[in-house]
Amino acid sequence: MTASGMRTGVDEPFDPSWFRLDGRTALVTGGGRGIGNAIAHGLARSGARVGIVDLNQGSAGAAAETIRASGGAALGLDADVRDPAQISAALKEIQADLGPVQVLINNAGIAIRKPLLDMAEREIRDLIDTNLLGMIHCARAVGPGMAQAGYGRIVNVASISAIHGMVTRVVYCATKGGVDAFTRALAVERAPAGITVNAIGPGIIATPLLAAYLEQHPDKRRRAETEVPLGRIGVPDDLVGATLFLASEAARYMTGQTIYVDGGLVAGDSWW
Ligand SMILES: NC(=O)c1ccc[n+]([C@@H]2O[C@H](COP(=O)([O-])OP(=O)(O)OC[C@H]3O[C@@H](n4cnc5c(N)ncnc54)[C@H](O)[C@@H]3O)[C@@H](O)[C@H]2O)c1
């Protein structure tokens, strides 16, 4: 897709502008803070208009205000990805203001750390409702518009937990494994409509989701710093490049893939 919104032809030689997102409208879920917030700002800096939804009251609005203050176009709304009606209503408002959504960043997620047998039924359902069903609801909401345009980019935020079992995160791991499978299956189903579906798999990233845990467990922080081959815990901005690539025309021949952005964690052990 060029800046004018036209799709690139297969015979056209690669142009660096394919990495840009000028003229596109993107929707970021859970963009009020953490990884989603960094991605929302990255999208705006790459030329996209950005719709942001978040459950945490006012945080999406505040993120959008920051983007507008630096010259970008953005709208932030309170909405819960667990509720398809709230997502449809927010999408309608965002599209009325910013134009048809061509890029969905399915990022909103929660983590609950407890052994499986200690978890309440409500906590199990909340994890599945947010991390897996939330992404499914949002992909369904943007689906008809993308199909009508014959173009779309969906980037789901999975995790290294999809392929790496972790104690006290059994249900979280299951939801992220589900996101990986959802990504592949939706990719093949939507390919004929011109829609690509990929995922990023963050490793250990210092966001509010993880901050309290790392603060309470300095030993785990030290161990993470030692075991990550690139020698540090990630920051939200580390996730932006891979996400924007998957959202861009530069990734036009990629679908159904997960890119791990983890400092080398899933590649192997650095201590051996
Ligand atoms: N931080 C990490 O180390 C890490 C690692 C792997 C994957 N991830 C994934 O990255 C994504 C973002 O995580 P983060 O670390 O930035 O977390 P975070 O808690 O800092 O941010 C998540 C945002 O999502 C919002 N949110 C939560 N439930 C929502 C809902 N039902 N509807 C709308 N918004 C909702 C929160 O209000 C928050 O603003 C999640 O999917 C998470 O599973 C994070």
PDBQT file of the ligand as one rigid body, heavy atoms in Angstrom, charges set to zero:
ROOT
HETATM    1  N1  LIG A 301       4.723  -7.521  29.678  1.00  0.00    +0.000 N 
HETATM    2  C1  LIG A 301       5.151  -8.695  29.251  1.00  0.00    +0.000 C 
HETATM    3  O1  LIG A 301       6.207  -9.196  29.684  1.00  0.00    +0.000 OA
HETATM    4  C2  LIG A 301       4.364  -9.453  28.211  1.00  0.00    +0.000 A 
HETATM    5  C3  LIG A 301       4.935 -10.632  27.723  1.00  0.00    +0.000 A 
HETATM    6  C4  LIG A 301       4.250 -11.364  26.756  1.00  0.00    +0.000 A 
HETATM    7  C5  LIG A 301       3.025 -10.908  26.295  1.00  0.00    +0.000 A 
HETATM    8  N2  LIG A 301       2.497  -9.763  26.787  1.00  0.00    +0.000 N 
HETATM    9  C6  LIG A 301       1.184  -9.354  26.248  1.00  0.00    +0.000 C 
HETATM   10  O2  LIG A 301       1.259  -8.014  25.797  1.00  0.00    +0.000 OA
HETATM   11  C7  LIG A 301      -0.044  -7.431  25.876  1.00  0.00    +0.000 C 
HETATM   12  C8  LIG A 301       0.067  -6.101  26.595  1.00  0.00    +0.000 C 
HETATM   13  O3  LIG A 301       0.556  -6.347  27.895  1.00  0.00    +0.000 OA
HETATM   14  P1  LIG A 301       1.296  -5.246  28.774  1.00  0.00    +0.000 P 
HETATM   15  O4  LIG A 301       2.451  -5.919  29.403  1.00  0.00    +0.000 OA
HETATM   16  O5  LIG A 301       1.480  -4.000  28.021  1.00  0.00    +0.000 OA
HETATM   17  O6  LIG A 301       0.176  -5.073  29.911  1.00  0.00    +0.000 OA
HETATM   18  P2  LIG A 301      -0.388  -3.787  30.671  1.00  0.00    +0.000 P 
HETATM   19  O7  LIG A 301      -1.194  -4.320  31.812  1.00  0.00    +0.000 OA
HETATM   20  O8  LIG A 301       0.715  -2.844  30.977  1.00  0.00    +0.000 OA
HETATM   21  O9  LIG A 301      -1.339  -3.151  29.574  1.00  0.00    +0.000 OA
HETATM   22  C9  LIG A 301      -2.485  -3.833  29.145  1.00  0.00    +0.000 C 
HETATM   23  C10 LIG A 301      -3.566  -2.830  28.817  1.00  0.00    +0.000 C 
HETATM   24  O10 LIG A 301      -4.720  -3.576  28.407  1.00  0.00    +0.000 OA
HETATM   25  C11 LIG A 301      -5.861  -3.022  29.036  1.00  0.00    +0.000 C 
HETATM   26  N3  LIG A 301      -6.907  -4.028  29.165  1.00  0.00    +0.000 N 
HETATM   27  C12 LIG A 301      -6.926  -5.096  30.009  1.00  0.00    +0.000 A 
HETATM   28  N4  LIG A 301      -8.092  -5.746  29.883  1.00  0.00    +0.000 NA
HETATM   29  C13 LIG A 301      -8.823  -5.082  28.954  1.00  0.00    +0.000 A 
HETATM   30  C14 LIG A 301     -10.110  -5.250  28.422  1.00  0.00    +0.000 A 
HETATM   31  N5  LIG A 301     -10.908  -6.243  28.834  1.00  0.00    +0.000 N 
HETATM   32  N6  LIG A 301     -10.554  -4.380  27.484  1.00  0.00    +0.000 NA
HETATM   33  C15 LIG A 301      -9.766  -3.341  27.068  1.00  0.00    +0.000 A 
HETATM   34  N7  LIG A 301      -8.535  -3.119  27.559  1.00  0.00    +0.000 NA
HETATM   35  C16 LIG A 301      -8.080  -3.973  28.501  1.00  0.00    +0.000 A 
HETATM   36  C17 LIG A 301      -5.361  -2.545  30.393  1.00  0.00    +0.000 C 
HETATM   37  O11 LIG A 301      -6.236  -1.582  30.978  1.00  0.00    +0.000 OA
HETATM   38  C18 LIG A 301      -3.987  -1.994  30.035  1.00  0.00    +0.000 C 
HETATM   39  O12 LIG A 301      -4.047  -0.629  29.684  1.00  0.00    +0.000 OA
HETATM   40  C19 LIG A 301      -0.931  -8.450  26.584  1.00  0.00    +0.000 C 
HETATM   41  O13 LIG A 301      -1.685  -9.172  25.629  1.00  0.00    +0.000 OA
HETATM   42  C20 LIG A 301       0.069  -9.364  27.265  1.00  0.00    +0.000 C 
HETATM   43  O14 LIG A 301      -0.427 -10.659  27.484  1.00  0.00    +0.000 OA
HETATM   44  C21 LIG A 301       3.131  -9.014  27.731  1.00  0.00    +0.000 A 
ENDROOT
TORSDOF 0
